[in-house]
Amino acid sequence: MNSTHIRILMILLVVIVVSIQSGCSLTHRGNQDRSNIVSNENGSGKTSNLIENPVADTKDTPSQEGNQADSIDNLEDEKQSTENNLKGKDKIVEEDTTTEIEKKEEKVVEPQEDSSENKSTKQDQSKKENKNAIHVISQPEAITVLVNKQNKLPDNYAPNDLVYPNVRFIFSGNPAKKKMRQEAARALEEMFAGAKMDGILLAGASGYRSQATQKILYNSYVKRDGKAAADRYSAYPGHSEHQTGLAMDISGINGKCAAMDCFGDSPEAKWLAKHSHEYGFIVRYPKGKEHITGYQYEPWHMRYVGTEIATEIFENDFTLEEYFNIAIPVSGKE
């Protein structure tokens, strides 16, 4: 064996040794990568490092890069699995939340039913309260105006067409209480003339009355008889029909029983009850209707409403409240 052969053998030995060392290094690194992957599956700290620095060892061999790629794929699979699990949990939470909302909505329905009943009760209470409420009349000049304990004329209202009817009165002079509104005054003249033809002589006792005058009268009655008694026969100021100019208290020409209960048995009262509607008048506060009108029987108190309405009221034995389908409770005194 010459020197040339020896050198070739030595070179081959060196190559073999180097190859063996390289193979061992690659095997060690592969084992280390697999160990890292297993550790990442069992813990989150190293996984975060690999995700944050996926190319930390850029000097690794192709085999190492392949192992790192596999590791990242595994991490992506694990991440996707985690996201799917979270989505599943979110869906469960969403379903639970929906169920809770539906339960709450079901719970809300029950109080609504109760609130309807409560609303109905409140409406009934409101109706009772409104029944006793005081309303200011918006059209006091209307011939059919309804004035009573619940319906009040505007403060100090006075008709602008008051005149003196050409009829007999039980007193002399020309005080304001002789006046009536023009249409009512003409009808009163016709009624007195019609009664005279039947042998009945009528006389006026009290017509228009201002709110100030009514206040004086009402207060005097309250002082004399007490409020409860006065409210049965006298109107609170602003609630008197006399203030409308459409009412007249009527008596016989001798003035006997004028504005008194005994007038009801007189021929004059009986004629008025039977014929006044023919001239557009009604007995405003008839007997047995106090619970509706709020006032005791007054056969002398005539109210002008026009012949059409007066006839209907007479034929049906109505009060003016009943004609308008409004009942006035006695307890609703002002």
Secondary structure, DSSP 4 states (H G I P E B T S, - for coil): --HHHHHHHHHHHHHHHHHHHHHHHHHHHHHHHHHHHHHHHH-SHHHHHHHH-TTS-TTS-HHHHHHHHHHHHHHHHHHHHHHHHHHHHHHHHHHHHHHHHHHHHHHHHHHHHHHHHHHHHHHHHHHHHHHT--EE-S-TT-TT---SSSEEPPTT---S-EE--SS-BSS-S--GGG-EEHHHHHHHHHHHHHHHHTT--EEEEE----HHHHHHHHHHHHHHH-HHHHHHHSPPTT--GGGGT-EEEEEETT-TTTTSGGGGGSHHHHHHHHHGGGGTEEEEE-TT-HHHHSS--EEEEEEE--HHHHHHHHHHT--HHHHTT----TT---
